[in-house]
Amino acid sequence: MLPCYLADARANLTRLFPPDPAMAIELWLLTHRDLRHTARIRAFLDFMALALAGERARLEGRDRAVRAAAPALVSTR
């Protein structure tokens, strides 16, 4: 099995089954309690949260249109 965000980007791969809900995981952005209000850490966490939210459909395997737009994410070597 390959994650949808990797496999869907490859035109030569075919999805045989829909994403398996049992394989879903949560993604957490964590930092040390003492650093969570530091400007650079807060900026990074805010940036990552926004970037990941924008890719949610692709990461969850709900955006199959990514094939045409995404660069190859898996090495062919």
N, C-alpha and C positions, 0 to 999 in steps of 0.2 A: 504494500500500500504506500502511496505517496500522498502528502498533503495536497489538497486541492489547489492551493496557491502556487505550488510548484508544477503539478501535472497539467493543470488547465492552461498554462502558458505554453505548453508544447503541442504544436499542431500534429505531431506524429503519435501522440498518445490519445487513447479513447477511454473515456470514463465508462466503466461497465455497470456500476451501481451508484445510486445517490450517496451523498455523504452519510456516514454512519454516526448517528447521534451519540453512540457509546464511545466514540473516539474524540468527542469534543472536550476541550479543556478550557479553563478560565485563564485569562492572562492578567497578571497583576504587575503594576509598576510600584516598586518599593524603594524606600530609602531609609536611612537611619533617622530615628526620631529627632536627633539634634540637628540634622541637616535639612529637614523638610521645608523650612522657611527661608533657607539660603537662596538668594536671587538666582544664581546659576543653576542650582538643582531644581528650583521651582520652574524656571524657564524650560529646562530640559523635559521635565515631567509633563508640563503643559503642551509642549511641542509633540512629544511622543503620543500623548492621549489624543490629540487632534489628528495626527498622522494615522494612527491605528484606527480611529473611528472612521476616517475616510476610506480605509481599506477593508472595512468590516465584511462587506459582501464577498469580496475576493478571498479573504482569509477563512470565511465560513463555507466557501464552495458554492455560493449563490450567484456568482457573477461569472458566467461562462464566456462572456464577450471579451474577457481579458486576453484571449488567444491572439487576437489581431493586434492589440495595442502593446502588450507586454513584451519586453525583450526575453530572450531565453534565460531562464533562471537556473537551469541545470546544465552542468558541463556535459558535453558529448564525448569527452575523451575517454 
